[in-house]
Amino acid sequence: KEKRKLQALVICDTFTEHFDPISLEIPEILFPIANIPLLEYTLEFLSTSEVQDVILATNFHSQALEDYLRTSRWHSAKQKIHVRVVKCGKANFGDTMRFIDEHHVVSGDFVLCVGGVVSNMNLDEVIRLHGARLEADPNSVCTLVFKEMGRALPARPRDADLFVGYEALEQQLLLYQCSTRGTAAAREPVTMGAEHVTHKRPMTIRSDLVFSQIAVCSTDAPGLFTSNYDYQTFQDFVEAPRIAARPPALRP
């Protein structure tokens, strides 16, 4: 039996106005870092793994991305990965994932990059761990990749605090709580419902992790957005009560 090609889904839009009006003309994923577009770093990272098919899901700048790819090295047939642009025409992350599900854009397990990423991590190891967890538990929706980052480090996001709780042995995510700084919620302690304590498993709670914007998802993940129209962001998906009962595996 022929092994199915591993796909990667890159959500190119951030659905924010942080870089307006520049981002109205140039997609943020093409913004230069050290004179190199962010997209180049993302594709280079994915090309060092088992990924063979990269889908750039965009809602606002599909023509700009297609023009860039046409003149880039990724347009060559000699490249290991095939890169294509899919225009979704949606206004938020949740609707984009529902489009992906409705049009069967992905056909199996896939790597999800929420925006452009710069990384040199061993993605193949995460893919292997996700496959093993999915085989042991079909309800392992996705494997999230976190980066350990102390609260005093300059690179840590300053606009929000993230608290992560996970079962230490299997590293299953049990708590994911993000609060925006400068609000009353940010000054309150971490809140936990009954579902967080009735599982009778030791839970490690940490505040020194940040989500890397990288995840490995099962083929069922986009369908969960279709089934739950209140999921508008990736955070909505992770914070859902369903996660506590049948949580995705976590890879800190």
N, C-alpha and C positions, 0 to 999 in steps of 0.2 A: 504494500500500500504506500502510495506516494505521500510524503510528509507535507502537510499544508504549510504554505508560506506564512511566516510570522509578519503581522502588520503592525504599524505604528500610527496612531491618530494624534495629530498635532492640532490643538485648538489655537488658531493664530490670533484670535481676538481676545482682548482683555475685558471688554464690555465696561470700560471705565472712561472717564474724561480727564485722566491725570495729565496726559500729554497733548490735549487740545490747545491750540488749533493745528499743531504740527501733525498729529496722528490722523487728522481729517484728510491729509494729502498723502502721507506715507504710513503704511502699516507699521505698527510698533515692532513686529517681528523682523522688520528690515532696518530698524534703527542700528547704527553702527556701534560696535564696542571695539575699541582699538582699531578703528577703520575697517572692521569686518562686520557684515550684517549678522545680527543675532541668529537668523535662520541658518547661517553657515555652521555655527557652533552646534546647533541642535541636530542638523543632518549629519555632521561629522560624528557626533556622539552616537547617534542611532546606527551609523554605518559600521561602527566597531563591534556591534552585537550581531545577533542572529536575524535581526529585522531585514526583510527584503522588500517590503512594500510600505511606503510612507504616504499617508493621506494628510494633506494640508486642508483642514476644514476652516473656511473663512466665510464671513458674512458681508464684509464691506469693501474688501480690496482684492478681489479675485483676479482682476486683470493685471494689477501691479505685481502680484505674485507670479502669475503665468509669464509675464514679460521678463521678470528677473530669472526665473528658472530656464527660460529659453536661451539665455545668454550665459548661463552658469555651467560649471563642470558637471552638475547633476543631470544635465540634459543628454550627456553622452551615454550611449548604449554599453560602454565599457564599465560603467559604474555598477557596483554590486547591488545597490538599492534602486528601486524604481519610485520616483516621486511624482505625485499628481495632486492637482488642486480640485477640491470639491466645494462648490458654492452652495451654502446652506440658506443664506438670506434670513437669518433669525436674529432676534434682539438680545438674547441672553444664552448662557451656557446650557441651561436646561432644555430650551427649545432646539438648540443645536444638536444635543444628544438624542432628542426625539426624532429629529430629521435623520440622523445617522441610523437609528433603529428602523424608521419607516421605509427608508430606501436601501436597507441592507448594505450599507457602505462597508462594514466590516463583516468578515465571514467566520471569525473564530476568536480565540484569545488575542489580545492586542496590548501594545504598550501605549499608554495615554500620557501625553505631555500637555499640561495646561499652560499654554503660552510657550514662548521660547525658553530653552534651558541651556545652561553652560555647565557641563559635567564631564568628568573622566572616570566615573564609577564603573564597576563591573556589572553591566546590565544583565549579562547572561546568567549570573548567579541569582539575581532576583527573579528572572524568568523561570529558572529551574525550581526555585523555592515555591513560586506561585503554582507551577504545575504539580508539584508534590502535594501541596496543601489542597489544591482543587481535587486531586484524585482521592485524597483522604476524606474531604468534606466538600461535596458539590455546592454547598452554600457559601463557600469562600468567594465572595463576589469580586474582590480585588485585593491586591497587595500594594500598600502605600509605602512610599520611600520617604523617610524622615532624615533630616540632618541634625546632628547634635550641635547646638549653637548657644553658648552662654548668653544670658540676658544683657551682659555688658558689651558684647561684641558689636562693632559699628555696622556690620552687614546684616544684623538681625532686624526684621521689620519693626518699625517704631509705631505703627498705627494700630497694632492689635496684640493681644496676649493670647497664646495658645496653650491649653492644658490638655494633655493626652494621658489616658489611662488604658493600660493593656494588661492582659493576663500574661504573667512572666514566662511560663513554660512554652506555650504555643504562640505567644505574641499576638493574640487576637485582640483587636481593638474593642474596648468596652466604653470608652469615654473620649469624646472629641468636642472640646468647648472653646470657642474663639470669641473673645469679647473685644470690642473696639475701645481703645484708650480714650480717656477724656470724657467718658460717660459714667453714669452711676453704675452700670453693669460691670465696668472694668474695676471698680473699687470693691465689689462684692466678692466673697469667697467662691470657690468652685462649688457648683450645685450638682447634686447627684440624686436621681430618682430611685425608686425601688428596684428598677431593672438593673441598676449598677451594683447593687449589693446582694441581691437574692440568688446570684449564680454560684455563691459559696466557693469562689476561687480567688486566690490572692491577686490583688490588682496593684500594679505599679503606676503611680501618678507622677508625671514629669511636666515641667514648664520650660525645659531647656531644649525642646525640639521644635523645628520648623518643618513644614511640609515642603518637599523639594519640587513640587509640581510634576512629579513623575509617579506613575502607578502602572501596574500590570493588571488588566481587567479580563474577566471571563466574558464570553460572548453574550451572557445574560445581562451585563451591566447597562447597555443602552435601553433595554426593554424596561428596566426599573424606572427610568425617567418617563417612559410612555405610560406606565401604570400609575405614576404619581405626578400629576401635573403641578403640584405645589413645589416640586424641585426646580428651582430657578438657577441655583449655583451648585458648584461641586461641593461646597460646604453643606448645603441643604442635604445632599445625598449622603454625606458621611455622618452628619449629625442626626439623621433620622432615627426614631426609636427602633426601627427594624434592625439597625446595626447592632444594638446592644443584645438583641436576642440571637441573631445570626450574623455576627460581625465578620467583616473582611479581615484577612490576616494582615498583620502589621510588620513592617521591616524597618526598625529604626537604624 
